[in-house]
Amino acid sequence: MSTNLRTLVTAYHALQRTERFLLLATVVETLGSTYRKAGARMLITQEGEFHGIIGGGCFEGDLLERSRRVFADGHPELVFYDMRAPEDELWGLGLGCNGAVRLLLEHLDAAQGFEPLSRLERCLDARVHGVLATVCASNLEDYPAGQHAFFPAGSCCTDEPEWLNEGTRKVQQTKLPVLVEHHAEGRAITVFCDWVQPPPHLLIIGAGPDAVPLVNMARLLDWEITVVDHRQAYADPSRFAAADQVLTTTPEALIQEVATNSVDAAVLMTHNIGYDERFLRTLASTAIGYIGLLGPAARRDRLLGKMGQLAVSLRDRVSGPVGLDIGAKLPEEIGIAIMSEIVAHLRQCQSASTPETLHARMVAG
């Protein structure tokens, strides 16, 4: 799902108090170069307001006209924009994106519980991962256009038709959206299967002044953020208004205080090598896949050297100095570098940069 679930649900909450009807626009397929990829979503109100971005302004004007038709008749509609040839200038679009995008427009009614947004909200609250299947077009009575089904991660849908099983299994394996087109006995159905997951959960250990810009950067991405420190005076919620949780805890009590099974990345920045060692020992027992260490490479090696057998489970998960090497100097720039590396890790993107010198200029502890 290439739209932050939390951002989408937040917009939905704000709108459902004032709107009886909403329209959900979902990118279900792209070809070539496009601003957003399959899974991107945005909300459109009856007054023509957009909440979210899917085209970067390329086709939103035309999309607004099409949305009025969906609001009027209530039927889902597939829309195809092809910007791969200069002929689009003849139609007054002049987009120049060199790609094509297929969108599904769905009319969301309060009487139907604003599905699928209400279901996505439940996934967010429970931090559930899974596949959301949406019927985009159909000639099958049992599977009308606009119908949704959700399959939690690890579950199977053996009672469903094979074409739906195929799409769901593929998305569960790859975590990538897929558009399934099935034809049988003159009947056709098109289903969009999308991987749904909560936004990343970032754990920041150390509530010094340099943690503030990192929290603010994560909030811009609408991530879940937990800040902890062993010093009560530092773990002051008023200093981290953008964080979801600000806690005082010892390293040994961290697992009791924080749901580490939901944490996607942790950054260790206490500026105290003794406490970094204690917190790192606790993190070694978790499944957190990314652990960033502030300070130079020599400090990282010193900490791992103290871990004994625990170093085996930590070595592939620890990044130090944390952050991409972008020549950052200011705390805000360092926050950008750290967040960039975490995003690259979560996206499984291999950066060409090697961050061996990023924070060597900082005081390590």
N, C-alpha and C positions, 0 to 999 in steps of 0.2 A: 504494500500500500504506500504509494509515493506521496501521500498527503499525511501530515502529522495528525494522528487520530485525536490527540488532545485539542489541537487547534480547531479541527472540524467540529468536535463536540462542544467546545466553548462557544463557537459561533452559533451553533444550533440552539444552545441554551438561551442565548441572548435573543434570538429571533423567535423562538416558539412562544415567548411571552407576548409578542406583538403581532405575530403572523398566524393566520389560520391555515394558510397554504404556503408551501415552499417548493422550490424546484431544486433537485440535485443533479448537477452535471458531472459526469464521470468520463474520463478518458479511458476507453476500452481497447484501443489499438492505435499504434503509431507506425509510420513508415518513414525512413529517412530522418532528417534533422528536424526536431520539434522542440518547443520550449519546455514542455512537460511530457512525461512518459505515462504509459498505461498505469492506472491506479490513482492518478491525480484527480482530485475532486474539488468542487466549489458549490456554494449555495447561491441561489438567485431568488429574490423576493418578487412579489407581484408588482412592486413599485420600480423594479428594474435595477435593484442594487445587487452588486456582486460581493460575495464574501469568500475570498480565496482567489487563486490565480491558476489558470490552466493554459491560457494562450498567450500570456504576456502582452495582451492588447491586440493580437493578430486578428482575431475573429470575434471578439466579444460583442461588437456592434451588431453583426449579423445574428449572433447567438441570441441576443436579446429579442430580436424579432421572432425567431423560432420558438423561444420559450413562451411567448404570449400564446402561441397556438397550443402548446402543451398545457398551459394553465387553463385554457378555454375548454379543451375536450377531455383532459385528464389522462390521456393515453401516452405511454412512454414512446419516445421517438429516437431512432438512431440518426445521427447527423454526420456527414462525411465532408471534411474540408481537405482539398488537395492543393497544396501550394508548391508542387514540384515543377510546374511549368509556368512560363511567363503569361500564359493565357488568362491566369487569374486576374491580371490587370484589366482585362476586358469587362470583368464583372465589378470593377470598382474596389477590389480588395487590395491588390498590390502588396501582398503579404511578404513575399520574398524569403520565407523560412526554409524553402527547399525540402519540405516534408509533407506528410499527410497525417491527418488525425481523425479518428472516429470517436464520436461522443455519444453517450446515452443520456437523454434528458428524462428525468423521472419526476412526476408530480407527487409531492408528499402531502398527505392529508392528516390533520389532527385526529380525525375519526379513525384512522388506521394506525395511530400511534407513531406517526412520522417514521415508519419503517423505511429504510434500514437503519436510520440514525439512532433510534432508541436501542436497537440491538448493538450497534457499535459503542454506544455509551456504556452498556453493560460489560462489553469486552474491556473497555478502558478501566472501569471501576474494579473489575476482578483481575485485571492484567492478564487476560486470556489471549492466547494466540490461536489462529485458525484460518480457515478458508471461507470467504463470503462468496457465494454463487448467486449471480443475478441474471435472470432471464431477460435478454435484450429484445429479442424478436422470436415469435413462435406461432406455429400452426397446430400445436398440440393443446388440446383442451385442458389436460391435467397440469400443464406447465405454461400458463399464460405469461405474456410479457409483463414485467414488473414484479414477478414473484422472486422472493429471496429465500435462501437457505444458508445456515451457518454450520460448519463442521469444525469442532475444536481440534487443535493440533493432536496428532496421534490417533484420532478416531477414524473409523471407516464408515462409508455410506453404502454398505452392501445391499441395502434395500432399494437403492436408487438405480436408475438406468445406467448402463455401462458408459455411455457418453459423459454422464455427470461424474461417475467414478473416475474415469480417465482424467478429466480436467482437475478434479480435486486431488487425486494422487500426485499428479505432476506438480501442482502448486505446493503441496506439502513437502515435496522433495526439493524443489528448487527455490522456494520462497519468491518466485517470480509470477506475475499475473499472466493469464492466458485466455484467449478468446476461442471458445469451442463452437464449431459449426457442425451440426449433425443433420444428415438427410436420410430418411427412411420411408419407403412406400409413398413418395410424393409429399411427405411432410417434412418441414424443416424447423430447426430451433437453433438459436444462437445464445450462448451463455458465457458470461464473463466471470471467471474465477480469479479472485484476488486474495493475496495473503494479507491478513489483518494482524497487527501487533501494536501494543501500546508504545508510546515514545520511549526512547532510552532513559534509563535511570542512572544518574551520575552521583557517585559518592565522593565527596570532598572531605579529606581527613586533614584538619588543620584550618583554623578559622582566623588566620592572620590577615592583614590588609590586602595581601596579594590574592587572597581567595575571593574577594569581592568582585573584581572584574570577571573572573572565571564563572562565578554564579550568574552574573548578568549576561554573559555570552550564552550560557546554557539556557537561560530564560528566553532569550531572543529566538531560540530554536524550539521553545515550548517543551523542553525536557522535564522529567521529574528530577528534583535536586534535593539531596540530603547533605547537610553539612554537620560534621561532628568535630569536637575538640575535647581534650582532656582537661582544659582550663575553662572553668565556668564563666570567667570574665570575658573570654574570647567568644564562647558559644552564645552570643547574645542575638536573639531573633531580630531585634530592631536594626542590627547591622546587615542582616541578610533578608530583607523583605521579599526578595524574589525567590527565595528557597522554599520548598515545601515543608522541610523539617530542619530544625537546628537543635542539635542534641549535645549534651555533655556526657561523655562516657570514657571509661578507661579502655585501653586496647583489648584487654581480656574480656570485657563485657560487650564488645562491639556487636557480636552476633546476636546477643540477647536484645539489643536495643534497635538494631537495623535489620530489616528483611533482606539479607544479603543475597538470597536466591533470586531476587528481582533486580539486582544491580547489574548493569551492563559494563560499567567502567568505573574505576576508582582512581583518584589522584591523591598521592601522599605528599603533603606539604606542611608538616609540623615545624620544619626548620630545627628539629632536635633529633639527632641521629639515634639516641636511645629510644625515644618514643616511636620514631620511624621503624626501628627494628621490632619493637613489640607489636605495633600495628601490622607490620608485614607478616609476622608469624601468624597472626590471626587470619589475615587475608589468604594465607597459603592454604588454609583448610576450607576455603570457599571455592565456588566454581566461577568466580569473576574472571572473565577472559582477558581483561586489559587492566593493568595496574601501572600507573605512571608515577615515576619518582622524580622529584625536584632535585636539582643539583647535578654536578658533573659526573662523567662516567666512572671516575675513580670512586666516588661516593657510592654509586650503584654497586660496583664490584665489592666494595667493603661490606655493604649490607648483605649482599647475597653470600659472601664468604662466611658471615655469621650464622647463616640459616642451616648449615649442615645438610642433612638429607632433604629438608624442605626446599632447598634451592632447586632440586630436580623438577619439582612441580611448578616452581615460580619462573624459571629462566625463560620459558617461551611466552610468559604472560607479562613480564615486567618490561617497561619501556623507560629508559633513563639515559640521558636527560629527556624528560618528557617534552613532547611538542615537536613540530616540524621546524627545521632550520630555515627560518625566514629572516634572520638577522634581527629578531625582536629584542628590544631594550626596555621599553616602557611596560608596566604591569598589564595594561590593556592589550598591547601587542603580544605579550607572552600568553595572555588568555586566548587570543586568536590562534596562536601557534598550537597551544594545547588542544583546544577544541577541534582544530583542523585535523590533528593527528588521530583524535578519538573518532571523528567522523570517518576518516580514511580506514581505520581499523574496522569499524562497524559495517562499512560498505565493502570490506574485503578488497580495498584498493591499495596496491603497492606503490608507495610514494618513491619518487626518484631521489628525494632528499634523505640524508642521513643526519639525524639530530645529535651528533656527537659533541657539538660545541654550544648548543643553544643556551643552556643555563649555567655554563661554567663561570660566566661573569657574575652570577648571583652568589650571595652569601649562602653557603650550604647549611649551616646550622650553628 
